[in-house]
Amino acid sequence: MAIDFEHIVAYALPIVMWALIVSITLRQLTKRQSSTAMLSWLMIIYLVPVAGIFAYLIFGEINLGKRRVKAFKLLQPKYAQWFQQIKQQKNVIDSDRTLLSAPLFDLAQNRLSIPCMQGNELHILDTPESIIKSIVEDIQRAKTSINMVFYIWADSGLVNEVMTALIDARRRGVNVHILLDYVGSRHFFNSENCRYMRENGIEIAEALHVQLFRVFLRRIDLRQHRKIIVIDNEIAYTGSMNMVDPKFFKQDSNVGEWVDVMVRINGPVSSVLNGLHALDWELETEQKLPLSLPVPNDNLYPLHTANRHTVQILATGPGYPEDLVQQALSTAIFSARESIFITSPYFVPSQNITDALVTAALRGVNVTLILPRKNDSLMVGWASRTYFDELLAAGVNIHLFDRGLLHTKSVLIDNKLALVGTVNMDMRSFLLNYEVTMVVEDEEFANEVSLLHENYQQGSVKLDYQRWVKRPMYKRIIEKLFFLFSPLL
């Protein structure tokens, strides 16, 4: 009796589906991950099997791809040796530790081998105009090199001033290397301005190029999320702002203008950020960039104990030490004795971070979260609210920012220890994105961060716990439904 193709498919498809579901289930039960992530994936594949299996095969595992894994392993010893050379520059290495900073600085150095550096002049810039003006002025003074990494580069407005300054710098002999995430900057790569910049000698490279036909060979949603500018190995910028003008960027998302900060750094830690750019650049292009040792900022000496202008750089992402972001945040939170202030545009943290915040509040620490009221991600906006009940009940203060989309990522501990950078309070930043965070113990800088948070609070509305718990049942259901997809956020 002949069996046609349709009968074969009818019998084979359920068997294949069953085998995949069993395999994924076993993988989830044995994989090292949070119970929340495991249960979310199991719910997805059992509730919507076809879509769930397809989603897991694409997004379920952190797969860098063979070429990237091999390249990263080859480059690691080279850059580790260079960081060791920096450690020999005793005049810029900070060996002092206070009770507040010691655990976090030790964790970073033991896991990354990136030295903690003193003698840096730090200033927060908190408006697009001040940020772009400062960047343009420094570009105009550049003598040898300008290196940049951004997630998003979007034409128009103030960004065109940066483009003009870069072209002028290249014409006078400055080397310019710009690395941009392929997905975040996809529109720019197809723009006339990108072509014009390249024609004028500016090197622009794509990071993490997406190839749809390789979706099952390498995870396609890994992103280069760092924001770094380094000029002449002496001046650097990092923070939360992409190379965009908020007056033009995502105006159709109905969340208002994006609110960001960048930190201008004048000092030896700029060389560490330059090294990270060089590593990212070589990983993507296979082209080597020069590595220069730090230049001491003599204008800041002598240094005082309270204000050593000390900076520790945290570089995280796939291939870097696992769970370092969560470990660093947990260490910072547990070190708090008086206060914790956190700003983040996307708040879908791990259970470990949630528990740390709850515990801090219960032991009497003043814990304050400042989050945007409106979010450009519908799923994140709803999923983040599932955490509010537990946090509010423990005494955590939650303020919802009303003056646009608060995109600043910052943590301030006891008004002394600050973390500022690109890391969001979500699993994407914890596990999937290449991120950079500067950890600073410095009273002057902490005061700047504190004033920034006060300004954000003035533009926010504080949630009332009693009113929050009385919100309609349909909102609770929507929150829980979107929370199920937290592994994909």
Secondary structure, DSSP 8 states (H G I E B T S, - for coil): ----HHHHHHHHHHHHHHHHHHHHHHHHHHSSS-HHHHHHHHHHHHHSHHHHHHHHHHHSS----HHHHHHHHHHHHHHHHHHHHHHT-TTTB-----TTTHHHHHHHHHHH----B---EEEEE-SHHHHHHHHHHHHHT-SSEEEEEES-B--STTHHHHHHHHHHHHHTT-EEEEEEETTTTHHHHTSHHHHHHHHTT-EEEEES---GGGTTTS-TT-EE---EEEETTTEEEEES--B--TTTTTGGGSS-SEE--EEEEESTTHHHHHHHHHHHHHHHH------------GGG-S--SS---EEEEEEESTTSSTTHHHHHHHHHHHH-SSEEEEE-S-EE--HHHHHHHHHHHHTT-EEEEEEESS-S-HHHHHHHGGGHHHHHHHT-EEEEE-SSEE--EEEEETTTEEEEES--EEHIIIIIEEEEEEEEE-HHHHHHHHHHHHHHHHTEEE--HHHHTTS-HHHHHHHHHHHTTGGG-
